[in-house]
Amino acid sequence: MRKKLGIYRGKLFSFLMRKGVVSFGGMIVGLVLLVVAFMGPWYAMSLGGALGMNGHVGFYLTRMEAKGMFNNQDLSISVGYADAKENAQSVGVNVESFTIMENAMYLTLFAIATTLIAIIGIAAFVFRLGTPKIMKYVGGSFALLTFVLALAPTLYVMNTKFSENISGFWFSQSTFGVTVTGGPGYAWYLMIVVAIIALICGVAILVKKIVPETTSSEKVTPPTDT
């Protein structure tokens, strides 16, 4: 019984790989992760210590959030980058990073668009809609374009200084009794996962051979004269 189940599983896996269903499902997962990454934090900074500073600053693609105690006052703000410049200096944030985050937002939106096109192309290839060869190249090419557009903003943001005089993307430093730490949020890591998924799915669908549809026909025995 176990041997038969193993054979059936192997045949099912072979069928899914041959038809491109795995690539289709992988790109759908990538789209979901892209949407989550678009909504989540890309970078986070924590401040603590003397001078009444104890808080958290989060960088999203569309806004900056700051919560905690700053200058002995409770502070909780969530503003777009166009309006955040007035409060940036008080929490030790580099204003130039706002432009970087806005550019990363546009790249992520383009990645979502290319992922949708890749899903449509791969779906057409899997379900034999349109010309298989064209749909194969459309799906695979746009999946690889998603790989580029997902990886680009992660590298772009990684080379950004979110605070003045920091040592790197991941950092922890103390100045005048105030400890500042910073590092990427979960959305930044999700973009790397999306890039890997898109690369695998794109290559897998491009190297896949187009198997012609097979049709089964019943043999009809001609009537015999009696």
C-alpha positions in Angstrom: 0.0 0.0 0.0 2.8 2.4 0.9 4.6 1.6 -2.2 1.6 2.4 -4.3 1.1 5.7 -2.5 4.7 6.5 -3.2 4.3 5.8 -6.9 1.1 7.9 -7.0 2.8 10.8 -5.3 5.7 10.6 -7.6 3.4 10.7 -10.6 1.5 13.6 -9.2 4.6 15.6 -8.6 5.9 14.8 -12.1 2.6 15.9 -13.5 2.6 19.2 -11.6 6.2 20.0 -12.6 5.5 19.1 -16.2 2.5 21.3 -16.5 4.0 24.3 -14.7 1.5 24.2 -11.9 4.2 24.6 -9.3 5.5 27.8 -11.0 2.0 29.1 -11.2 1.4 28.5 -7.5 4.8 29.9 -6.6 4.1 33.2 -8.3 0.7 33.5 -6.5 2.6 33.0 -3.2 5.1 35.7 -4.4 2.2 38.1 -5.1 0.8 37.6 -1.6 4.2 38.2 0.0 4.6 41.3 -2.1 1.4 42.8 -0.8 2.3 42.0 2.8 5.8 43.6 2.2 4.1 46.7 0.7 2.1 47.1 3.9 4.8 46.1 6.5 7.9 47.9 8.0 11.0 47.9 6.0 13.3 49.4 8.6 13.1 50.0 12.3 15.1 52.1 14.8 15.0 51.9 18.6 16.2 54.7 20.9 16.7 54.3 24.6 18.7 55.8 27.5 19.2 59.2 28.9 17.7 62.6 27.9 14.2 61.2 28.2 14.4 59.2 25.0 12.8 55.8 24.8 11.0 54.9 21.6 10.7 53.2 18.3 10.7 54.5 14.7 9.4 52.4 11.9 9.9 53.1 8.2 7.1 51.9 5.8 6.9 52.4 2.1 4.2 55.0 2.5 4.8 56.5 5.9 6.9 56.8 9.0 5.7 55.8 12.5 7.2 56.9 15.7 6.1 55.9 19.2 7.5 56.3 22.7 9.0 59.0 24.9 11.0 61.8 23.2 12.2 64.9 25.1 10.1 63.9 28.1 7.0 63.9 26.0 4.8 61.1 24.9 4.9 60.9 21.1 2.9 58.8 18.7 2.9 59.8 15.0 2.1 58.2 11.7 2.7 60.5 8.8 3.6 60.4 5.2 7.1 61.3 4.2 6.1 64.6 2.7 4.8 65.7 6.2 7.4 63.9 8.3 10.4 66.2 7.7 9.3 68.6 10.5 9.5 65.8 13.1 12.5 63.9 11.6 15.3 65.9 13.2 13.8 65.5 16.7 14.0 61.7 16.6 17.4 61.6 14.9 16.2 60.5 11.5 18.0 61.2 8.2 15.6 63.1 6.0 17.3 61.8 2.8 16.0 58.3 3.7 12.4 59.5 3.0 13.2 59.8 -0.7 14.8 56.3 -0.7 11.7 54.8 0.8 9.4 56.5 -1.7 11.5 55.2 -4.6 11.4 51.7 -3.1 7.6 52.0 -3.0 7.5 52.6 -6.8 9.8 49.7 -7.5 7.6 47.5 -5.3 4.4 48.6 -7.2 6.2 47.7 -10.5 7.1 44.3 -9.0 3.4 43.7 -8.1 2.4 44.6 -11.7 5.0 42.3 -13.3 4.0 39.5 -10.9 0.4 39.8 -12.1 1.4 39.6 -15.7 3.7 36.6 -15.0 0.8 34.8 -13.3 -1.5 35.5 -16.3 1.2 34.2 -18.7 2.0 31.1 -16.7 -1.7 30.4 -16.2 -2.3 30.6 -19.9 0.6 28.2 -20.5 -0.6 25.7 -17.9 -4.3 25.7 -19.0 -3.4 25.9 -22.7 -4.9 29.3 -23.4 -3.4 31.1 -26.4 -0.2 30.1 -28.0 1.8 28.0 -25.4 5.2 29.2 -26.6 4.3 32.9 -26.4 2.6 32.4 -23.0 5.6 30.5 -21.7 8.0 33.4 -22.6 5.6 36.0 -21.3 5.2 34.3 -17.9 8.9 33.4 -17.5 10.2 36.8 -18.7 8.0 38.8 -16.4 8.8 36.4 -13.5 12.5 37.2 -14.0 11.6 40.9 -14.2 9.8 40.5 -10.8 13.1 39.0 -9.5 15.0 42.2 -10.5 12.3 44.6 -9.2 12.0 42.7 -5.9 15.7 42.6 -5.3 16.5 46.2 -6.4 14.7 48.0 -3.6 16.2 45.7 -0.9 19.7 46.6 -2.1 18.6 50.2 -2.6 17.3 50.5 1.0 20.3 48.5 2.3 22.7 51.3 1.2 20.7 54.0 3.0 21.6 55.8 6.2 18.4 56.2 8.2 20.2 58.0 10.9 23.2 60.3 10.9 26.7 58.9 11.6 25.6 55.3 11.8 28.0 52.4 11.1 25.9 50.4 8.8 22.5 48.9 7.8 22.5 46.9 11.0 23.9 49.0 13.8 24.0 49.7 17.5 25.8 52.7 18.9 25.7 54.9 22.0 26.2 58.6 22.2 25.8 60.8 25.3 24.0 58.0 27.1 21.5 57.3 24.3 21.7 53.9 22.6 20.4 53.7 19.1 19.9 50.4 17.3 18.6 49.8 13.8 17.9 47.0 11.4 15.6 45.8 8.6 11.9 45.0 9.3 10.2 41.8 8.2 9.0 43.4 4.9 12.6 43.8 3.8 13.3 40.1 4.3 10.0 39.2 2.5 11.2 41.0 -0.6 14.3 38.8 -0.7 12.1 35.7 -0.4 9.9 37.1 -3.3 13.0 37.6 -5.4 14.1 34.0 -4.9 10.6 32.6 -5.6 10.4 34.7 -8.8 13.8 33.6 -10.0 13.0 29.9 -9.5 9.6 30.1 -11.1 10.8 32.1 -14.0 13.7 29.8 -14.9 11.5 26.7 -14.3 8.9 27.9 -16.8 11.4 29.1 -19.4 13.3 25.8 -19.5 10.1 23.7 -19.6 9.5 21.9 -22.8 6.1 22.3 -24.5 4.4 19.0 -24.5 1.9 18.6 -27.3 -1.6 17.7 -26.3 -2.4 14.0 -26.7 -5.8 13.0 -27.8 -7.1 9.5 -27.3 -9.3 8.0 -30.0 -11.3 4.8 -29.9 -10.8 2.4 -32.7 -14.0 1.8 -34.6 -14.4 -1.6 -36.2 -15.9 -1.3 -39.6 -19.0 -3.3 -40.1 -18.6 -6.6 -42.0 -20.8 -7.6 -44.8 -22.8 -10.7 -44.1 
